[in-house]
Amino acid sequence: MIFRGFFRPLATVLALLPALFAVQNVAAEQDYIGLRSGPSSAFPVIFEVTGERELRPLQRRGSWLKMTDERNEGWLHVDDLHRVRSLPADEMWALINQARPGNTRLEFGLVTQSAWSIGLLTPVYGLPLYFRHTRNPDGDQNWGLTEVGYIKRSRDNSGGVALNVDLGLGLASQTEGSNYWSDSSSSVPVLSGGAEAVWSPERYFEIGVRGHIAVTLDSEPGIRPGASLIWRIRL
């Protein structure tokens, strides 16, 4: 009798364990998707839905999609589309492909004066900025230029030609004995500017030509013009 009284509550607990684990699993699997008030992670989440909720795309801006469940609207990044299980796979991949590539570009260039360049064009707080490093490793005339600036895309047709202008500030350097930038200093601040024509044969790739000029801002200002053949990969 003693053992029977001991095992009866234990058997009850064991019988309830599967149900308890099932409840915990359901709660753990309930994935809530946050939709934001604008197309950026800086905007707050205004409502949440589960992955089973049917969402329909209304608008695209860069890598963000404005989605609706027919009652509320909010913005969702394309990287989170796989969490919307009600969205057919073919539609999901079509939306992802339409939203990419983004506005970031990786740049490579061949520059006159036997130099090469590498750079990155990307929006920073909504401003289209570029970061570029140019180097001439040619013996005693070894020199470099690291710059950051603003680029304005005056025309950008899909599959067509983009005409861009840029303006930036940089720091030029040269090896001892070189006078490419200055006769009196190994490093000097530089004001740079340029104009370019870029062709996009397909969405992920650009090729173009760029004319540019650099003006040294030391006691004896000098002007260094140049030209580049550039390739860009859109990320």
PASEMI-733276 format. One line per field, with one value per residue: residue number from 1; residue in one letter; x, y, z of N, C-alpha, C in turn. Coordinates in Angstrom, 3 decimals. Atoms other than C-alpha are relative to their C-alpha. Example, Ala and Ser with C-alpha at 12.3 -4.5 7.8 and 13.67 -1.06 7.14 Angstrom:
2
vonu = c(1_2)
figu = c(A_S)
npx = c(0.890_-0.820)
npy = c(-1.190_-1.190)
npz = c(0.000_-0.060)
capx = c(12.300_13.670)
capy = c(-4.500_-1.060)
capz = c(7.800_7.140)
cpx = c(0.900_-0.770)
cpy = c(1.200_1.090)
cpz = c(0.000_0.730)
//
This chain:
235
vonu = c(1_2_3_4_5_6_7_8_9_10_11_12_13_14_15_16_17_18_19_20_21_22_23_24_25_26_27_28_29_30_31_32_33_34_35_36_37_38_39_40_41_42_43_44_45_46_47_48_49_50_51_52_53_54_55_56_57_58_59_60_61_62_63_64_65_66_67_68_69_70_71_72_73_74_75_76_77_78_79_80_81_82_83_84_85_86_87_88_89_90_91_92_93_94_95_96_97_98_99_100_101_102_103_104_105_106_107_108_109_110_111_112_113_114_115_116_117_118_119_120_121_122_123_124_125_126_127_128_129_130_131_132_133_134_135_136_137_138_139_140_141_142_143_144_145_146_147_148_149_150_151_152_153_154_155_156_157_158_159_160_161_162_163_164_165_166_167_168_169_170_171_172_173_174_175_176_177_178_179_180_181_182_183_184_185_186_187_188_189_190_191_192_193_194_195_196_197_198_199_200_201_202_203_204_205_206_207_208_209_210_211_212_213_214_215_216_217_218_219_220_221_222_223_224_225_226_227_228_229_230_231_232_233_234_235)
figu = c(M_I_F_R_G_F_F_R_P_L_A_T_V_L_A_L_L_P_A_L_F_A_V_Q_N_V_A_A_E_Q_D_Y_I_G_L_R_S_G_P_S_S_A_F_P_V_I_F_E_V_T_G_E_R_E_L_R_P_L_Q_R_R_G_S_W_L_K_M_T_D_E_R_N_E_G_W_L_H_V_D_D_L_H_R_V_R_S_L_P_A_D_E_M_W_A_L_I_N_Q_A_R_P_G_N_T_R_L_E_F_G_L_V_T_Q_S_A_W_S_I_G_L_L_T_P_V_Y_G_L_P_L_Y_F_R_H_T_R_N_P_D_G_D_Q_N_W_G_L_T_E_V_G_Y_I_K_R_S_R_D_N_S_G_G_V_A_L_N_V_D_L_G_L_G_L_A_S_Q_T_E_G_S_N_Y_W_S_D_S_S_S_S_V_P_V_L_S_G_G_A_E_A_V_W_S_P_E_R_Y_F_E_I_G_V_R_G_H_I_A_V_T_L_D_S_E_P_G_I_R_P_G_A_S_L_I_W_R_I_R_L)
npx = c(0.816_-0.874_-0.612_1.035_0.261_-1.155_-0.131_1.164_-0.298_-1.130_0.532_0.753_-0.973_-0.589_1.005_0.175_-1.235_0.078_0.821_-0.753_-1.034_0.657_0.331_-1.244_-0.477_0.850_-0.375_-1.330_0.057_0.798_-0.961_0.667_-0.720_0.270_0.049_-0.410_0.735_-0.702_-0.933_-1.315_0.015_0.085_1.411_0.499_0.973_1.333_0.845_-0.626_0.860_-0.637_-0.417_1.138_0.887_-0.156_-0.470_-0.062_-0.880_0.615_-0.970_-1.394_-0.970_-1.281_0.121_1.145_1.312_1.166_0.893_1.287_0.849_1.313_0.457_-1.124_-1.090_-1.305_-1.150_-0.732_-1.205_0.090_-0.670_0.966_1.136_0.126_0.788_1.415_0.222_1.149_-0.436_-0.551_-1.453_-0.360_0.257_-0.998_-1.261_0.180_-0.076_-1.381_-0.789_0.379_-0.498_-1.463_-0.969_0.289_-0.679_-1.422_-0.798_-1.433_-0.608_-1.394_-0.336_-1.338_-0.152_-1.199_-1.217_-0.304_0.575_1.239_0.835_1.056_0.892_1.333_1.047_1.092_0.709_-0.241_1.082_0.739_-0.860_-0.824_-1.405_-0.992_-1.289_-0.857_-1.449_-0.741_-1.410_-0.968_-1.146_-1.075_-1.359_-0.267_1.156_1.107_0.893_1.348_1.035_1.176_0.984_1.411_0.742_1.412_0.193_1.344_0.372_0.932_0.898_-0.232_0.992_-0.262_-0.597_-0.517_-1.201_0.125_-0.960_-0.204_-1.051_-0.357_-0.858_-0.472_-1.215_-0.859_-1.363_-0.957_-1.282_-1.033_-1.223_-1.099_-0.662_1.009_0.588_1.228_0.998_-0.571_-1.459_-0.453_0.668_0.306_1.463_0.626_1.447_0.352_1.388_0.125_1.291_-0.019_1.238_-0.120_1.096_-0.012_0.966_0.412_0.466_0.968_0.293_-1.019_-1.322_-0.111_-1.316_0.051_-1.206_0.091_-1.024_-0.063_-1.036_-0.327_-0.685_-0.648_0.383_-1.139_-0.448_-0.175_1.014_-0.271_1.134_-0.342_1.127_-0.157_1.155_0.091_0.947_0.518_0.966_0.702_0.895_1.076_0.206)
npy = c(-1.205_-1.170_-0.203_-0.415_-1.430_-0.785_0.032_-0.596_-1.371_0.010_0.373_-1.154_-0.975_0.525_-0.072_-1.394_-0.538_-0.252_-1.176_-1.190_-0.228_-0.438_-1.415_-0.752_0.011_-0.905_-1.369_-0.278_-0.062_-1.148_-1.005_-1.259_-0.833_-1.416_-0.890_-1.328_-1.137_-0.511_0.957_-0.005_0.547_-1.114_-0.249_0.937_1.034_-0.521_1.145_1.300_1.065_1.316_0.421_0.545_-1.074_-0.316_-1.353_-0.333_-1.157_-1.179_-0.951_0.341_-1.092_0.630_1.370_0.049_0.185_-0.392_1.141_-0.202_1.162_-0.553_-0.860_-0.845_-0.074_-0.240_0.296_1.219_0.182_1.207_1.109_0.640_0.521_1.453_0.251_-0.086_1.341_-0.022_-0.511_1.064_-0.090_-0.694_-1.425_-0.494_-0.200_-1.093_-1.249_-0.175_-0.374_-1.353_-0.959_-0.032_-0.483_-1.246_-1.221_0.072_0.442_0.219_-0.595_0.221_-0.916_-0.187_-1.446_-0.487_-0.045_1.380_0.204_0.763_-0.491_0.850_-0.875_0.437_-1.010_0.493_-1.059_-0.140_-0.863_-0.510_-0.744_0.895_-0.319_0.939_0.131_0.479_-0.065_0.103_0.269_0.184_0.670_-0.062_-0.347_-1.194_-0.899_0.657_-0.940_0.499_-0.973_0.556_-1.081_0.254_-1.100_0.102_0.278_-0.339_0.706_-0.916_0.753_1.423_0.815_1.432_0.513_-1.084_-0.704_-0.929_-1.096_-0.321_-0.931_0.212_-0.992_0.604_-0.425_1.146_-0.181_0.569_0.392_0.334_0.511_-0.965_-0.219_-0.250_-1.340_0.029_-0.875_-1.193_-0.015_-0.246_0.807_1.374_0.143_-1.294_0.101_-0.138_-0.157_0.781_-0.028_0.751_0.290_1.342_0.612_1.408_0.829_1.200_1.040_0.781_-0.653_0.169_-0.383_-1.281_-0.340_-1.386_-0.823_-1.103_-1.027_-0.552_-0.976_-0.144_-1.267_0.042_-1.133_-0.417_-1.376_-0.155_0.872_0.591_0.655_1.295_0.604_1.415_0.710_1.372_0.993_0.537_1.090_0.033_1.124_-0.441_0.975)
npz = c(0.000_-0.078_1.320_0.957_-0.240_0.453_1.461_0.682_0.444_0.937_1.313_0.509_0.498_1.226_1.063_0.405_0.567_1.454_0.271_-0.391_1.018_1.235_-0.171_0.085_1.386_0.772_-0.354_0.538_1.450_0.417_0.422_0.316_0.954_-0.234_1.155_-0.457_0.551_1.167_0.632_-0.625_-1.354_-0.939_-0.294_-1.016_0.353_-0.310_-0.350_0.213_0.503_0.027_1.330_0.739_0.457_1.421_0.253_1.424_0.226_0.599_0.519_-0.260_-0.060_-0.273_-0.494_-0.912_0.614_-0.790_-0.012_-0.661_-0.260_0.348_-1.094_-0.368_0.964_-0.596_0.848_-0.334_0.808_0.815_-0.687_-0.901_0.757_-0.177_-1.207_0.383_0.561_0.907_1.299_0.850_0.175_1.237_-0.200_-0.939_0.690_0.962_-0.760_-0.426_1.175_0.401_-0.990_0.052_-0.958_-0.694_0.436_-0.315_1.138_-0.184_1.199_0.374_1.075_0.559_0.036_0.682_-0.819_-0.418_-1.329_-0.106_-1.093_-0.535_-0.744_-0.400_0.095_-0.835_-0.724_-1.435_-0.488_1.151_0.922_0.839_-0.212_0.537_-0.673_1.078_-0.188_1.256_-0.287_1.075_-0.622_0.985_-0.421_-0.797_0.063_-0.702_-0.673_-0.260_-0.344_-0.670_0.006_-0.255_0.584_0.380_1.424_0.474_1.222_0.654_0.880_-0.262_0.689_-0.121_1.215_0.810_-0.428_-1.120_0.034_-1.403_-0.415_-1.397_-0.632_-1.228_-0.675_-0.216_-0.464_0.950_-0.592_0.967_-0.611_-0.107_1.284_1.035_-0.044_0.809_-0.603_-0.614_-0.089_-1.362_-1.017_0.408_0.034_0.228_0.251_1.413_0.432_1.233_0.682_1.241_0.722_0.578_0.742_-0.400_0.706_-0.732_0.919_-0.763_-1.271_-1.016_0.505_0.681_0.545_0.455_0.051_-0.960_0.007_-1.349_-0.251_-1.413_-0.276_-1.312_-0.837_-0.809_0.250_1.443_0.600_1.294_0.629_0.581_0.721_0.320_0.542_-0.501_0.499_-1.254_-0.043_-1.275_-0.298_-0.885_-1.067)
capx = c(0.000_2.844_4.543_1.251_0.623_4.131_4.019_0.549_1.578_4.843_2.921_0.686_3.709_5.284_2.036_1.932_5.555_4.912_2.171_4.423_7.254_4.810_3.648_7.252_8.137_5.161_6.166_9.789_8.804_6.506_8.662_7.497_8.548_8.889_7.836_9.251_7.841_10.459_12.997_15.886_16.832_16.920_13.098_11.154_9.131_5.464_3.853_4.740_3.301_3.978_5.579_2.225_0.559_-0.038_1.945_1.795_4.526_3.422_6.617_10.380_13.102_16.621_16.812_13.602_10.039_6.856_4.544_0.899_-1.366_-4.360_-4.749_-1.309_1.709_5.398_8.889_10.812_14.398_14.804_17.123_14.071_11.764_12.525_10.749_7.452_6.389_3.173_5.212_5.815_9.492_9.516_7.962_10.388_13.450_12.014_11.608_15.141_16.610_14.655_15.876_19.530_22.087_22.078_23.720_27.156_29.854_33.358_35.675_38.940_40.811_43.813_45.126_47.520_51.053_51.260_49.008_46.103_43.188_40.707_37.627_34.176_31.062_28.322_25.587_26.404_23.397_21.746_24.710_26.414_30.067_33.190_36.392_39.333_43.042_45.331_48.887_51.850_54.489_56.942_60.419_61.684_58.464_56.337_53.313_49.784_46.515_43.798_40.577_36.944_34.248_30.749_29.601_26.579_24.929_23.314_21.817_21.312_19.400_19.046_21.368_22.406_25.062_25.432_27.141_28.672_30.681_32.566_34.377_36.583_39.416_42.437_45.936_48.710_51.962_55.257_58.514_61.631_63.232_59.990_58.539_55.330_53.109_55.452_59.088_59.121_56.902_56.331_52.576_50.214_46.418_44.668_41.398_40.183_37.401_36.346_33.727_32.947_30.796_29.822_28.042_26.087_25.958_24.128_22.868_25.860_28.667_29.757_32.628_33.587_36.138_36.911_38.796_40.067_42.213_43.989_45.113_47.664_46.805_50.306_52.346_53.024_49.778_50.177_47.740_47.862_45.391_44.752_42.387_41.176_39.562_37.263_35.338_32.679_30.880_27.498_26.981)
capy = c(0.000_2.349_1.776_2.106_5.491_6.602_5.560_6.963_10.696_9.837_8.114_11.181_13.485_11.200_11.137_14.954_15.419_14.945_17.559_20.013_19.539_19.969_23.321_24.471_23.419_25.304_28.428_28.096_27.582_30.610_33.012_36.614_38.854_42.557_45.022_48.537_51.976_52.702_51.003_50.858_49.111_52.586_52.717_51.161_47.948_48.965_45.513_41.834_38.848_35.131_33.322_31.808_35.188_35.945_38.999_40.738_43.064_46.599_48.504_48.018_50.425_49.066_45.863_46.621_45.599_47.205_44.345_44.208_41.637_43.645_45.355_46.752_47.787_47.722_47.321_44.041_43.411_40.844_38.792_38.010_36.939_33.250_33.609_34.369_30.756_31.727_33.216_30.766_29.981_31.218_34.540_34.898_34.450_36.779_39.497_38.922_39.151_42.325_43.964_43.195_44.341_47.266_50.672_49.517_49.095_47.644_49.463_48.568_50.931_51.295_54.841_56.848_57.315_53.483_53.492_51.367_52.094_50.269_51.788_51.436_53.432_53.169_55.300_56.557_58.013_58.464_60.265_58.548_58.534_56.962_55.738_55.263_54.459_55.025_53.770_54.061_51.492_52.644_52.720_56.077_57.826_55.682_57.674_57.154_58.965_58.017_59.998_60.167_62.186_62.667_61.233_62.546_60.228_62.701_60.038_56.337_54.288_50.554_48.960_52.385_54.999_56.846_60.249_60.987_63.743_63.548_65.818_64.705_65.343_63.147_62.707_62.174_60.430_59.830_58.035_59.875_61.393_61.588_64.981_63.887_65.734_68.173_69.220_69.757_67.170_63.424_63.871_66.650_67.253_67.119_68.378_65.986_65.989_64.060_63.162_59.733_57.844_54.364_51.680_48.840_45.841_43.938_44.638_43.401_44.898_48.350_49.561_53.107_55.865_58.628_61.878_63.362_66.121_66.502_69.849_69.848_72.141_72.954_76.143_75.549_74.175_71.814_70.236_66.552_65.497_61.875_59.346_55.902_52.831_51.513_48.344_48.092_45.147_45.961_44.226)
capz = c(0.000_0.862_-2.499_-4.331_-2.693_-3.627_-7.294_-8.034_-7.960_-9.693_-12.522_-12.811_-13.195_-15.800_-17.746_-17.815_-18.921_-22.707_-22.604_-20.752_-23.267_-26.147_-24.746_-24.336_-27.892_-29.347_-27.436_-28.573_-32.212_-32.257_-34.246_-34.265_-37.147_-36.432_-39.111_-38.880_-39.551_-42.228_-44.544_-42.089_-38.862_-37.292_-37.458_-34.574_-34.832_-35.038_-34.987_-34.987_-36.811_-36.776_-39.684_-40.612_-41.126_-44.802_-45.847_-49.208_-50.584_-51.439_-52.151_-52.379_-51.344_-51.653_-49.608_-47.702_-48.556_-47.343_-46.343_-45.326_-43.708_-45.039_-41.660_-40.859_-42.934_-42.096_-43.538_-43.593_-44.730_-47.504_-45.271_-43.097_-45.922_-45.295_-41.941_-43.732_-44.243_-46.034_-48.902_-51.802_-52.372_-55.974_-54.969_-52.064_-54.306_-56.927_-54.284_-53.001_-56.513_-57.239_-54.039_-54.693_-55.462_-53.086_-53.263_-52.083_-54.728_-54.532_-56.937_-58.692_-60.989_-63.287_-63.048_-65.199_-63.821_-63.492_-60.409_-59.235_-56.905_-54.714_-53.159_-51.684_-52.563_-49.953_-48.357_-44.861_-43.033_-46.413_-48.024_-51.013_-49.947_-51.413_-49.790_-52.141_-51.929_-54.914_-55.042_-57.388_-56.389_-59.070_-57.503_-56.230_-57.247_-54.925_-53.816_-52.492_-51.892_-49.411_-49.746_-48.703_-50.408_-51.758_-55.092_-56.980_-59.512_-61.889_-64.133_-63.516_-66.034_-65.491_-68.009_-69.277_-68.526_-65.226_-65.257_-61.868_-60.206_-56.927_-54.504_-51.647_-49.215_-48.789_-47.494_-50.023_-49.154_-50.912_-50.229_-49.234_-52.298_-54.256_-55.150_-56.860_-54.376_-52.667_-52.573_-48.826_-47.126_-47.189_-46.638_-47.665_-47.560_-50.916_-52.382_-55.085_-57.631_-60.682_-63.258_-64.669_-67.123_-65.946_-67.942_-66.319_-68.697_-65.957_-62.459_-60.493_-62.571_-63.780_-65.935_-66.768_-67.244_-64.783_-65.134_-61.886_-60.475_-57.129_-55.691_-52.861_-49.950_-48.714_-48.918_-52.618_-54.125_-57.040_-59.468_-60.408_-63.155_-64.072_-65.588_-64.550_-66.018_-63.290_-62.550_-59.846_-58.309_-56.764_-53.438)
cpx = c(0.856_0.597_-1.017_-0.301_1.147_0.062_-1.160_0.262_1.167_-0.462_-0.786_0.933_0.617_-0.955_-0.162_1.236_-0.069_-0.810_0.748_1.081_-0.608_-0.347_1.255_0.521_-0.806_0.374_1.350_-0.026_-0.794_0.934_-0.746_0.904_-0.385_0.037_0.173_-0.769_0.665_1.021_1.422_-0.131_-0.037_-1.448_-0.512_-0.952_-1.379_-1.022_0.717_-1.041_0.763_0.361_-1.131_-0.933_0.283_0.359_0.133_0.891_-0.741_1.006_1.400_0.838_1.351_-0.195_-1.158_-1.304_-1.084_-1.053_-1.298_-0.680_-1.459_-0.609_1.086_1.058_1.302_1.102_0.784_1.220_-0.078_0.691_-0.944_-1.194_-0.206_-0.820_-1.501_-0.354_-1.202_0.384_0.567_1.481_0.382_-0.225_1.039_1.318_-0.095_0.105_1.430_0.865_-0.321_0.598_1.520_0.453_-0.410_0.796_1.488_0.759_1.464_0.694_1.470_0.317_1.440_0.139_1.242_1.126_0.316_-0.513_-1.232_-0.793_-0.999_-0.886_-1.329_-0.944_-1.204_-0.719_0.350_-0.989_-0.720_0.833_0.849_1.468_0.892_1.255_0.941_1.479_0.677_1.482_0.803_1.253_1.272_1.289_0.110_-1.166_-1.237_-0.844_-1.381_-0.950_-1.187_-1.013_-1.399_-0.780_-1.437_-0.088_-1.466_-0.254_-1.091_-0.969_0.309_-1.128_0.367_0.511_0.582_1.254_-0.335_1.103_0.136_1.079_0.297_0.943_0.435_1.236_0.855_1.344_0.926_1.308_0.981_1.237_1.067_0.741_-0.966_-0.553_-1.282_-1.034_0.599_1.524_0.490_-0.603_-0.298_-1.489_-0.622_-1.502_-0.323_-1.506_-0.131_-1.407_0.087_-1.372_0.183_-1.253_0.087_-1.139_-0.273_-0.509_-0.964_-0.015_1.141_1.365_-0.072_1.426_-0.077_1.361_-0.227_1.170_0.017_1.173_0.197_0.816_0.597_-0.297_1.144_0.411_0.220_-0.977_0.421_-1.215_0.476_-1.237_0.269_-1.276_0.052_-0.969_-0.476_-0.988_-0.656_-0.904_-1.037_-0.319_-1.441)
cpy = c(1.263_0.301_0.466_1.484_0.883_0.094_0.689_1.458_0.074_-0.352_1.148_1.046_-0.468_0.075_1.424_0.576_0.221_1.236_1.286_0.327_0.495_1.477_0.857_0.069_0.946_1.443_0.367_0.178_1.194_1.166_1.261_0.867_1.449_0.804_1.433_1.118_0.594_-1.002_0.085_-0.596_1.104_0.326_-1.028_-1.043_0.488_-1.108_-1.289_-0.991_-1.314_-0.360_-0.543_1.079_0.307_1.467_0.213_1.228_1.130_0.877_-0.491_1.255_-0.583_-1.458_-0.156_-0.088_0.465_-1.095_0.362_-1.338_0.373_0.805_1.009_-0.051_0.285_-0.474_-1.183_-0.113_-1.326_-1.199_-0.752_-0.595_-1.499_-0.349_0.083_-1.292_-0.051_0.464_-1.138_0.217_0.765_1.505_0.615_0.297_1.096_1.355_0.282_0.476_1.412_1.043_0.112_0.115_1.328_1.163_0.011_-0.595_-0.144_0.369_-0.401_0.918_-0.081_1.479_0.357_0.203_-1.377_-0.306_-0.883_0.551_-1.075_0.876_-0.649_1.184_-0.522_1.167_-0.044_1.044_0.685_0.774_-0.973_0.401_-1.027_0.059_-0.644_0.146_-0.251_-0.131_-0.129_-0.623_0.082_0.575_1.230_0.974_-0.626_1.038_-0.631_1.139_-0.749_1.119_-0.505_1.185_-0.356_-0.229_0.232_-0.712_0.812_-0.705_-1.472_-0.808_-1.468_-0.536_1.073_0.612_0.940_1.037_0.544_1.064_-0.257_1.084_-0.567_0.661_-1.231_0.386_-0.730_-0.306_-0.334_-0.484_1.095_0.079_0.247_1.413_0.057_0.979_1.320_-0.118_0.030_-0.920_-1.388_-0.276_1.384_-0.197_0.355_0.209_-0.680_0.132_-0.759_-0.123_-1.329_-0.361_-1.502_-0.729_-1.256_-1.042_-0.974_0.518_-0.047_0.561_1.339_0.173_1.429_0.655_1.213_0.946_0.686_0.952_0.104_1.272_-0.086_1.297_0.397_1.418_0.286_-0.939_-0.502_-0.745_-1.290_-0.583_-1.472_-0.569_-1.448_-0.810_-0.765_-1.138_0.016_-1.214_0.496_-1.116_0.020)
cpz = c(0.000_-1.373_-1.029_0.166_-0.475_-1.526_-0.713_-0.394_-0.972_-1.404_-0.621_-0.598_-1.308_-1.167_-0.525_-0.692_-1.507_-0.344_0.344_-1.026_-1.306_0.073_-0.125_-1.436_-0.874_0.274_-0.599_-1.507_-0.510_-0.297_-0.413_-0.868_0.238_-1.280_0.493_-0.709_-1.236_-0.503_0.545_1.398_1.050_0.362_1.008_-0.587_0.418_0.239_-0.364_-0.491_0.108_-1.435_-0.844_-0.539_-1.472_-0.164_-1.503_-0.192_-0.709_-0.738_0.348_0.020_0.397_0.383_0.976_-0.787_0.958_-0.139_0.722_0.246_-0.197_1.149_0.400_-1.096_0.732_-0.916_0.540_-0.914_-0.750_0.661_0.929_-0.739_0.208_1.242_-0.266_-0.710_-0.933_-1.401_-0.831_-0.272_-1.255_0.122_0.939_-0.720_-1.051_0.705_0.447_-1.171_-0.476_0.933_-0.004_-1.461_0.620_-0.570_0.320_-1.178_0.409_-1.303_-0.144_-1.175_-0.443_-0.313_-0.817_1.010_0.604_1.402_-0.091_1.183_0.415_0.871_0.320_-0.103_0.767_0.664_1.485_0.517_-1.161_-0.995_-0.821_0.090_-0.687_0.863_-1.024_0.385_-1.341_0.322_-1.283_0.620_-0.838_0.598_0.871_0.003_0.642_0.734_0.186_0.334_0.595_0.160_0.339_-0.546_-0.337_-1.504_-0.357_-1.314_-0.692_-0.927_0.187_-0.619_0.132_-1.329_-0.891_0.586_1.144_-0.106_1.417_0.177_1.464_0.477_1.343_0.565_0.262_0.566_-0.958_0.722_-1.108_0.748_0.043_-1.341_-1.140_0.159_-0.821_0.558_0.490_0.033_1.434_1.051_-0.552_-0.035_-0.082_-0.200_-1.448_-0.139_-1.345_-0.573_-1.304_-0.622_-0.718_-0.783_0.234_-0.699_0.812_-0.982_0.663_1.431_0.998_-0.395_-0.720_-0.507_-0.530_-0.057_0.888_-0.210_1.350_0.134_1.508_0.179_1.396_0.767_0.939_-0.375_-1.481_-0.709_-1.378_-0.514_-0.656_-0.690_-0.271_-0.577_0.461_-0.842_1.222_-0.242_1.377_0.079_0.997_0.984_0.489)
//
